[in-house]
Amino acid sequence: MACSVPHNDDEIQALVQKQIDEDMVHQKAILNLALQFDNACTAKGDLRKAYEKCNHIPQESRALIDTFLKEGYDKDYELNLSMYAKVAKIKKLMNAKLVWLKEKYNYRSQTHICCSSSHTHEIGDVYLNDKELHLLHLDEEALRETLEEQAMDGKAREEKIRQK
């Protein structure tokens, strides 16, 4: 009985490239969703500021509204950071797949994983050499540091709000 799963070199390369392409689609979908949560955070933050300026609302009601909006903001912000972390993990997986293809098959990929979180580009015949691989690792490290800084900024912002 013949095996129905890919097993020759060309089929395996095509399968891995297909997985990379699917990862790129997932990455883009997560980035779009992260942007929506970022917009939701901004809207809730703006609404909180507007309620702070309303003097005709009783203090107790304003406090309840503020608490509700702050909790929503915090949850959206955490989800936003989580999604960016997932995007970084997907990028790392795509890079690992490209490295595996290069090492196993000296593969020349049609996929270029862009450094920007908002764009991926298809370009022709990209060869992942050691220098490019090193740059990908540096990009990943820079993204991780940026996410950590954003998380710390968010915590500092929360602390300022609590002190008010």
N, C-alpha and C positions, 0 to 999 in steps of 0.2 A: 504494500500500500504506500503510495506517495505521500510525502510530508506536505502539508498545506501551508506551513508557515515559511516566511522568507529564510533562505539558507545559503544562497550564493552571495558573493561579495557585492554585486550590483544591487541585489534585492535588499541586503542589509543596509547598504549605504542609502538607498532610497527610503527605506523605513525610518532610519535615524533622521534623515533630512526632513521627512514628513513630520516627525515628532518635533523637530526644531521649529518648523513652520507653525505647527499647532501651538507650541509654547509662545510664539510671537503673538498669535491671535489672543491667547489667554492673557498675556502681558498687557496688550493694548486694552482689552476689556477691563482689566483690573485698574489700569491707569485712568480710564474714563470714569469708572465708578469712584475712584479715589478723588478725582476732580469734583464729582458731584458732592461728596462728603465735605470736601474743602469749601465748596460754595455754601453748603448747609451750615458749616461752622461760621462762616462770615456772616450769613444772614442772621443766625441766632445771636451772634455777637453784636451786630448792628441793632437788632431788636432790643437786646438788653440795654444798650446805651440809650436808645430812644425812651425806654421805660424809666430809666434813671432820671431823665430830664422831666418826666411828667410829675408835677407837684400836686395835681388834683386827685391823684390816686392815693388812697390810704397807704401808709407805710407798711402795714401788715400784708396788704394785697400785693404791693410792689415786691416785698420780700419773697412771697410765694412764687410770683411770676419769675423773679430773678433766679430763684433756686431751680425752678423747672427749666428755664432756658439754659442755665449754667450746666445742669446735669446733661441736657441734650447736647450742648456744645462739647462737653467733655467726652461723651460717648462717641460722637461723630469724629472728634479729633483722634481718639484712640483707634477707631476703625480706620481712619485715614492713614495714620502712621503704620498700622498693621498691614494695610494694602501696599504701601510703599515697600515695606519689608518683604512682602510676598513677591513683588515685582523684582526686587533684588535677588531673591532666591531663584526665581524663574530664569533670570538672566544668568545666574551662576550655573544652573542646570544646562542652559543652552550652550554656554561656553564649554562646559565639561563634555557635552556631546560633540561639539566641534573639535575639541582637543582629541577625544577618543577616535573620531573619524580620521583626523590627521595622523595620529600615531599608528592606527591599525592599517589604514589604506592610503596614507599620504593624499588624503582627499582634498579636493578643491571645491569649497562650498560656494553656492550661489547666494548664501545668506551673509549679510553683514549686520552684526548686532551693534547698533549705534549707542554712543555714550549717553545721549540725551534720554531722559525718562519719557519724553513725549513723542519721540520719533524713532521708527525703525525704517530702514531703507533697504530696498532690494538693489544690489549692484552686481555686476558681472564678475565672476571668477575671482573671488577673494581667497588668497592663500594665507592661512593663519601661521605666521612664523613665530619664532621664539620672542622676538621684540614685541610683536602685536599681542601675543599672549600675555606678556609682562604688562603691557599697557592696559589690557582688559582687567587684569588683577588690580592694578592701581586704580582704575575707574571704579571697580567694585568696592575697594577700600574707601575711596573718597565718598561714594554714595552712602556707605555704612556710617561714616563719620558725620555726614550731613544729616542723616536720619537721627542719629544720636543727639546732635546739636538741636534739631527741631524738637525732639522729645524734652530735652532740658529746658529749652525756651518755653515750651508749653507748661512745664512744671513751674517755672519761674512766674509765668503769667498767671497761673492758678493761684500761686502764693500771694501775688499782689492783689488779686481779686478777693481772696479770703481776708486779707488785712484791711480792706476797705470796709 
